[in-house]
Amino acid sequence: MELTTRCLKGSQPGPHLLITGGVHGDEFEPMAAIRRLMRELDPGSIRGQVTFVPVVNEAAYLRGHRTAEDGLDLARICPGRADGSVTERTAAALSQLIRSADYYIDLHTGGSQMSVYPLSGYSLHRDPQVLDVQRRMARAFNLPVIWGTSGLPGRSLSVAADAGIPAIYTEYLGASSCSEEGIEAYVAGCLQVMGELGLTEPVVTKNLVRWEVEVPEEGSGHIQAQNLSPMTGFFNPAVALGDSIATGELIGTVTDLMGDETVEVRSQQTGIVLVLRTFRRVLEGDSLGVVLPTADAAG
């Protein structure tokens, strides 16, 4: 399998940057931002080359879902298998493309069921030089949250980490939207990272970063593992993205189908609301929200 890509080669030699969107089929701002970058970037202004993949997971996109018909999450099964199911083959093709690059940016959103406070993330790589470049890339992308985590297997970034390729991922809202705000932030962020890495002239912009957090504990990057629903029902949130919240404070309630039973869900952490479920139907065990620990959350 080959991914549908477009390569923009500059007029001068330089590094190879890979930018992908649509690893999940229901994340739309990345797709639109990459298409805009492909239209608007002038090859004459680039040193090196940029490879764009607006929609990695075409099978999932055509279904209008996070995953393709085999039900596998592309961001959990990398590096995949060239002789496997459609998602496994896509993961193998993506992994091969990642290994061909010098730097990697993977754009995401919360998809159709979650919304994510804008962030740039990276794995806490064992090589200090790779880690330093990833920190620079995340800061250059210039979203409010920078989050370094232990890294998890099966991700696109784990392929990059194993190959020693500096890589970041980003998240920007979601909830089945395709906001112009998110598209513009992603276009600007990619251009700023290109400037930081020397593919273009540096871009000077106002610093929008509010929090930089690194959490080295194992599994720290798994955003679906916090504040789980105690039952199947209807979720009514009591907080908004970016709100400060303390341990024990109310995230929201879950009500059964007839409205006879309502259960309160209280935060297990102190920090800011980084991810919030927006799809109101919840199943027992679904994550309702993720709280990012921050030093100033109480204030």
KAKACOR-V444995 format. One record per run of one state. SS is the DSSP state (h for helix, s for strand, l for the rest). FROM is the first residue (numbers start at 1). LEN is the number of residues. If there is no record, write none. Layout:
BEGIN
SS|FROM|LEN / SS|FROM|LEN
END
This chain:
BEGIN
l|1|5 / s|6|4 / l|10|2 / s|12|9 / l|21|7 / h|28|13 / l|41|2 / h|43|3 / l|46|1 / s|47|7 / l|54|4 / h|58|6 / l|64|10 / h|74|3 / l|77|9 / h|86|14 / l|100|3 / s|103|6 / l|109|5 / s|114|10 / l|124|4 / h|128|14 / l|142|3 / s|145|5 / l|150|6 / h|156|8 / l|164|2 / s|166|9 / l|175|5 / h|180|18 / l|198|13 / s|211|5 / l|216|12 / s|228|1 / l|229|4 / s|233|5 / l|238|6 / s|244|2 / l|246|4 / s|250|6 / l|256|6 / s|262|5 / l|267|4 / s|271|7 / l|278|3 / s|281|2 / l|283|4 / s|287|1 / l|288|1 / s|289|4 / l|293|7
END
